[in-house]
Amino acid sequence: MVTYILLIAVANLGLGFALAVCLSRQQPAARALTAPVCTQPAAGSSAAVASDPFVVAPENEAGATETEDAAAQCDAPMESAVSVADEEPSAALSEPDIAGEPAHREPSPAESSLVALPTAGRHYEDVLTEVADDLRSPATSPSPQWLEDAGESQRTDPVTGLADRVGLESELARWWNQDVQRVRRLSAAMIDLDHFARLNENGGPNLGNQMLRAVATLLSAESHGNPFLSRYGGQQFVILFPDSGVREAMSIVEKVRQTIEATEFQAATRTARITLSCGLTESTAEDTSQSLLDRLESTVGEAKRYGRNRTFVHEGKYPTPVVPPNLALQPQTFDL
């Protein structure tokens, strides 16, 4: 029994001795584990270890000495970049700022635009006022200089004695300058002689001029209400009907067209007949002289496309044919 107890005691002593030896060998590693963590890399350490504070630095020949040096560096006060940055604004403060008087600085672009806003607003108000005036009076622009400089000879057609193209545009400009608000009605008609080129080929240019003078005379005789007559160019005539709607102008144009159709023109050696293709429209508040004349030309073009010797009217959307009234005119002759 005593022997058994002694054996157990000897075994415990050996186990304790072995445990003490093991603990003594593991003491440097344990001391490294318990060393304070420092984000500042020690001299001679690798970059990978310095970048991760949770990585245990490998033990080198210096052993505990290197670990103690690293702990000493961590215990020492450090001048971080954050502390330096925190100190710069306080150092940049100037005496006027501390005294409550901020230093003068240039305004930013956004602040400059805000400062200029009242002036810009006044400018925009002036522009809007001018635009509104233009909308209320679309014909207030001055006539072209070439219209103002044109003399009486340049406004009159030498063949027919009527106004020519310059005289027509001068009359339109004068009318719209007088009627600034565009409240007065103005209708217009274009009359085109059918197959006039064939007449010139068969009878010569002299017969053509005689026919143009004859048509101008009949236009003056049949046009009532003081309309403005003009030779637009070539074999085309334009009539302006002031203070008249398109329906009133239509009756006059149809009377002229049927009168020419029923007339036999007699020259010295031959006779001739001719017909007219007519187009009518009424001026709008947005019209210029060019837009009005273009609309008349397109309307006459439709009359010719549908067979000539007829009248078409353009009342806003597209040209439409006019149902001719039966005026029952008697045939007549006209000496050229």
C-alpha positions as CSV (number, residue, x, y, z in Angstrom):
1,M,0.0,0.0,0.0
2,V,2.8,2.4,0.9
3,T,4.6,1.5,-2.3
4,Y,1.5,2.3,-4.4
5,I,1.3,5.7,-2.8
6,L,5.0,6.4,-3.5
7,L,4.6,5.5,-7.1
8,I,1.7,7.9,-7.5
9,A,3.7,10.7,-5.9
10,V,6.7,10.2,-8.2
11,A,4.4,10.2,-11.2
12,N,2.9,13.5,-10.2
13,L,6.3,15.0,-9.6
14,G,7.4,14.0,-13.1
15,L,4.2,15.3,-14.7
16,G,4.6,18.6,-12.9
17,F,8.2,18.9,-14.0
18,A,7.3,18.2,-17.6
19,L,4.5,20.8,-17.5
20,A,6.9,23.4,-16.1
21,V,9.4,22.8,-18.9
22,C,6.7,23.1,-21.5
23,L,5.5,26.4,-20.0
24,S,9.0,27.8,-19.9
25,R,9.4,27.1,-23.6
26,Q,6.1,28.7,-24.6
27,Q,6.7,31.9,-22.5
28,P,8.2,34.1,-25.4
29,A,5.3,33.3,-27.7
30,A,2.8,34.1,-25.0
31,R,4.6,37.3,-24.2
32,A,4.3,38.3,-27.9
33,L,0.6,37.6,-27.8
34,T,0.0,39.8,-24.8
35,A,2.1,42.7,-26.3
36,P,0.0,45.8,-27.1
37,V,-1.1,46.1,-30.7
38,C,0.4,49.1,-32.6
39,T,-0.5,50.3,-36.0
40,Q,2.9,52.0,-36.4
41,P,5.3,49.6,-38.1
42,A,8.5,48.9,-36.2
43,A,11.9,49.1,-37.8
44,G,12.7,46.0,-39.8
45,S,9.2,44.6,-39.9
46,S,7.5,43.7,-43.2
47,A,4.8,45.9,-44.9
48,A,2.2,43.1,-44.7
49,V,2.5,42.8,-40.9
50,A,2.3,46.7,-40.5
51,S,-0.8,47.0,-42.6
52,D,-2.9,44.5,-40.5
53,P,-2.9,45.1,-36.7
54,F,-4.4,41.7,-36.0
55,V,-1.5,39.7,-37.5
56,V,1.0,38.5,-35.0
57,A,4.5,39.5,-36.0
58,P,6.9,36.5,-36.5
59,E,9.5,35.9,-33.8
60,N,13.0,36.8,-34.9
61,E,16.4,36.7,-33.3
62,A,15.8,39.8,-31.2
63,G,12.8,37.9,-29.6
64,A,11.3,39.7,-26.6
65,T,13.5,42.7,-27.1
66,E,11.9,43.7,-30.5
67,T,8.4,43.2,-29.0
68,E,9.3,45.4,-26.1
69,D,10.6,48.1,-28.5
70,A,7.4,48.0,-30.4
71,A,5.4,48.4,-27.3
72,A,7.5,51.3,-26.2
73,Q,6.9,53.0,-29.6
74,C,3.1,52.5,-29.2
75,D,3.2,53.9,-25.7
76,A,5.0,57.0,-27.0
77,P,2.7,60.0,-28.2
78,M,2.2,60.0,-32.0
79,E,1.6,63.0,-34.3
80,S,-1.1,61.6,-36.7
81,A,-2.1,63.2,-39.9
82,V,-5.6,63.7,-38.5
83,S,-4.3,65.8,-35.7
84,V,-2.2,67.9,-38.0
85,A,-5.2,68.4,-40.3
86,D,-7.3,69.4,-37.4
87,E,-4.8,72.0,-36.4
88,E,-4.6,73.6,-39.8
89,P,-8.0,75.3,-39.9
90,S,-7.4,76.8,-36.5
91,A,-4.1,78.1,-37.6
92,A,-5.6,79.5,-40.8
93,L,-8.1,81.7,-38.9
94,S,-7.3,85.3,-39.5
95,E,-7.7,88.1,-37.0
96,P,-10.7,89.7,-38.9
97,D,-12.6,86.4,-38.6
98,I,-11.9,86.1,-34.9
99,A,-13.0,89.7,-34.4
100,G,-16.4,89.0,-36.2
101,E,-15.5,90.8,-39.5
102,P,-15.1,88.2,-42.3
103,A,-12.4,89.0,-44.8
104,H,-13.4,90.2,-48.3
105,R,-13.7,87.5,-51.0
106,E,-14.9,87.3,-54.6
107,P,-18.5,86.1,-55.1
108,S,-19.0,82.6,-56.6
109,P,-20.6,82.2,-60.0
110,A,-23.9,81.2,-58.4
111,E,-23.9,84.3,-56.2
112,S,-23.0,86.5,-59.2
113,S,-26.0,85.2,-61.1
114,L,-28.3,85.9,-58.1
115,V,-26.9,89.5,-57.9
116,A,-27.5,90.1,-61.6
117,L,-31.0,88.6,-61.5
118,P,-32.9,91.9,-61.0
119,T,-31.2,93.5,-64.0
120,A,-31.8,90.5,-66.1
121,G,-35.4,90.4,-65.1
122,R,-35.9,94.0,-66.3
123,H,-34.2,93.1,-69.6
124,Y,-36.6,90.2,-70.1
125,E,-39.6,92.4,-69.4
126,D,-38.5,94.8,-72.1
127,V,-38.0,92.0,-74.6
128,L,-41.5,90.5,-73.8
129,T,-43.0,94.0,-74.2
130,E,-41.5,94.3,-77.6
131,V,-42.6,90.8,-78.7
132,A,-46.2,91.6,-77.5
133,D,-46.2,94.8,-79.5
134,D,-45.0,92.9,-82.6
135,L,-47.8,90.3,-82.2
136,R,-50.4,93.1,-81.9
137,S,-49.0,94.8,-85.0
138,P,-47.5,92.3,-87.4
139,A,-47.0,94.8,-90.2
140,T,-45.3,97.5,-88.3
141,S,-41.9,96.7,-89.8
142,P,-40.8,99.4,-92.3
143,S,-41.1,98.8,-96.0
144,P,-38.0,97.6,-97.9
145,Q,-35.7,100.4,-98.9
146,W,-36.1,99.5,-102.6
147,L,-39.9,100.0,-102.3
148,E,-39.4,103.4,-100.7
149,D,-36.8,104.5,-103.3
150,A,-38.9,103.3,-106.3
151,G,-40.2,106.2,-108.4
152,E,-43.5,106.5,-110.1
153,S,-42.1,105.1,-113.4
154,Q,-40.8,102.0,-111.5
155,R,-44.3,101.4,-110.0
156,T,-46.2,101.5,-113.3
157,D,-46.4,98.8,-116.0
158,P,-45.5,100.4,-119.4
159,V,-47.8,98.0,-121.4
160,T,-51.1,98.2,-119.6
161,G,-50.6,101.5,-117.6
162,L,-51.6,99.6,-114.4
163,A,-49.3,99.2,-111.3
164,D,-46.6,96.7,-111.7
165,R,-45.1,94.2,-109.2
166,V,-43.3,97.0,-107.3
167,G,-46.4,99.1,-107.2
168,L,-48.4,96.1,-105.9
169,E,-46.0,95.4,-103.0
170,S,-45.9,99.1,-102.2
171,E,-49.7,99.2,-101.9
172,L,-49.7,96.1,-99.7
173,A,-47.1,97.7,-97.4
174,R,-49.0,100.9,-97.3
175,W,-52.3,99.2,-96.5
176,W,-50.8,97.1,-93.6
177,N,-48.9,100.1,-92.2
178,Q,-52.2,101.9,-92.0
179,D,-54.1,98.9,-90.6
180,V,-51.7,98.1,-87.8
181,Q,-54.1,95.9,-85.8
182,R,-55.2,94.0,-89.0
183,V,-58.8,94.6,-88.2
184,R,-59.8,95.6,-91.8
185,R,-60.6,93.0,-94.3
186,L,-58.5,92.7,-97.5
187,S,-59.3,90.2,-100.3
188,A,-57.1,89.6,-103.3
189,A,-57.6,87.9,-106.7
190,M,-55.1,86.7,-109.3
191,I,-56.1,86.4,-112.9
192,D,-54.1,84.3,-115.4
193,L,-54.6,84.4,-119.2
194,D,-55.0,80.8,-120.5
195,H,-52.7,79.6,-123.3
196,F,-51.1,83.1,-123.6
197,A,-47.8,81.6,-124.8
198,R,-49.7,80.0,-127.8
199,L,-51.2,83.4,-128.5
200,N,-47.8,85.0,-128.7
201,E,-46.5,82.2,-130.9
202,N,-49.4,82.4,-133.4
203,G,-50.0,86.2,-133.5
204,G,-46.6,87.5,-132.4
205,P,-45.7,89.6,-129.3
206,N,-47.5,92.6,-130.6
207,L,-50.8,90.7,-130.5
208,G,-50.0,89.6,-127.0
209,N,-49.4,93.1,-125.8
210,Q,-52.7,94.3,-127.4
211,M,-54.5,91.5,-125.6
212,L,-52.9,92.5,-122.3
213,R,-54.1,96.1,-122.8
214,A,-57.6,94.9,-123.7
215,V,-57.9,92.7,-120.6
216,A,-56.6,95.6,-118.4
217,T,-59.3,97.8,-119.9
218,L,-62.1,95.3,-119.2
219,L,-60.8,94.8,-115.7
220,S,-61.1,98.5,-115.0
221,A,-64.5,98.6,-116.5
222,E,-66.0,95.6,-114.6
223,S,-64.3,96.1,-111.2
224,H,-66.5,98.2,-109.0
225,G,-65.8,99.5,-105.5
226,N,-62.4,101.1,-106.2
227,P,-60.2,98.0,-106.2
228,F,-56.4,98.2,-106.8
229,L,-55.4,96.8,-110.2
230,S,-51.9,95.6,-111.1
231,R,-50.1,93.5,-113.6
232,Y,-48.2,91.0,-111.5
233,G,-46.0,89.8,-114.3
234,G,-46.3,88.1,-117.7
235,Q,-49.9,87.3,-118.3
236,Q,-51.0,87.6,-114.7
237,F,-52.9,90.3,-113.0
238,V,-53.6,90.9,-109.3
239,I,-56.6,92.8,-107.9
240,L,-56.8,94.0,-104.3
241,F,-60.3,94.5,-102.8
242,P,-60.0,96.7,-99.7
243,D,-62.6,96.4,-96.9
244,S,-64.2,93.5,-98.8
245,G,-64.6,89.8,-98.0
246,V,-63.8,87.0,-100.4
247,R,-67.4,86.4,-101.3
248,E,-67.8,90.0,-102.4
249,A,-64.6,89.8,-104.5
250,M,-65.8,86.5,-106.0
251,S,-68.8,88.0,-107.7
252,I,-66.6,90.7,-109.3
253,V,-64.0,88.1,-110.5
254,E,-66.7,85.8,-111.9
255,K,-68.2,88.7,-113.8
256,V,-64.8,89.6,-115.3
257,R,-64.1,85.9,-116.2
258,Q,-67.4,85.4,-117.9
259,T,-67.1,88.7,-119.7
260,I,-63.7,87.9,-121.2
261,E,-65.0,84.5,-122.2
262,A,-67.9,86.1,-124.1
263,T,-65.7,88.6,-125.8
264,E,-64.2,88.3,-129.3
265,F,-61.1,90.4,-129.8
266,Q,-60.6,91.8,-133.3
267,A,-57.2,92.8,-134.6
268,A,-56.4,94.3,-137.9
269,T,-55.9,91.0,-139.7
270,R,-57.4,88.4,-137.3
271,T,-59.7,87.7,-134.4
272,A,-58.8,86.0,-131.1
273,R,-60.5,84.7,-128.0
274,I,-59.1,84.0,-124.6
275,T,-60.2,82.6,-121.2
276,L,-59.1,83.3,-117.7
277,S,-58.1,81.1,-114.7
278,C,-58.7,82.9,-111.4
279,G,-57.8,82.4,-107.8
280,L,-59.2,84.3,-104.7
281,T,-58.2,84.5,-101.1
282,E,-58.5,86.8,-98.1
283,S,-55.6,88.2,-96.1
284,T,-55.0,86.9,-92.6
285,A,-53.3,88.6,-89.6
286,E,-50.1,86.5,-90.1
287,D,-49.8,87.3,-93.9
288,T,-46.9,89.0,-95.5
289,S,-47.0,90.2,-99.1
290,Q,-45.0,87.1,-100.1
291,S,-47.3,84.6,-98.3
292,L,-50.4,86.2,-99.7
293,L,-49.1,86.1,-103.3
294,D,-47.8,82.5,-102.9
295,R,-51.3,81.5,-101.8
296,L,-52.9,83.2,-104.8
297,E,-50.4,81.4,-107.2
298,S,-51.2,78.0,-105.8
299,T,-54.9,78.7,-106.1
300,V,-54.6,79.7,-109.7
301,G,-52.5,76.6,-110.3
302,E,-55.4,74.4,-109.0
303,A,-57.8,76.2,-111.4
304,K,-55.5,75.5,-114.4
305,R,-55.0,71.9,-113.2
306,Y,-58.8,71.3,-113.2
307,G,-59.2,72.5,-116.8
308,R,-58.7,76.3,-116.9
309,N,-61.4,78.9,-117.5
310,R,-62.6,78.7,-113.9
311,T,-62.3,80.2,-110.5
312,F,-60.9,78.6,-107.3
313,V,-61.0,80.1,-103.8
314,H,-58.6,79.5,-100.9
315,E,-60.3,80.1,-97.5
316,G,-57.7,78.7,-95.1
317,K,-57.1,75.0,-95.7
318,Y,-56.8,74.4,-99.5
319,P,-58.2,75.7,-102.8
320,T,-61.8,74.7,-103.7
321,P,-63.7,75.3,-106.9
322,V,-66.3,78.1,-107.2
323,V,-69.6,77.1,-108.7
324,P,-70.0,79.7,-111.5
325,P,-73.2,81.8,-111.4
326,N,-75.2,81.9,-114.6
327,L,-74.9,85.6,-115.6
328,A,-76.3,85.0,-119.1
329,L,-73.9,87.6,-120.7
330,Q,-74.4,88.5,-124.3
331,P,-71.4,88.1,-126.8
332,Q,-69.5,91.2,-127.6
333,T,-66.5,92.3,-129.6
334,F,-63.5,94.4,-128.6
335,D,-61.3,96.1,-131.1
336,L,-57.6,95.8,-130.3
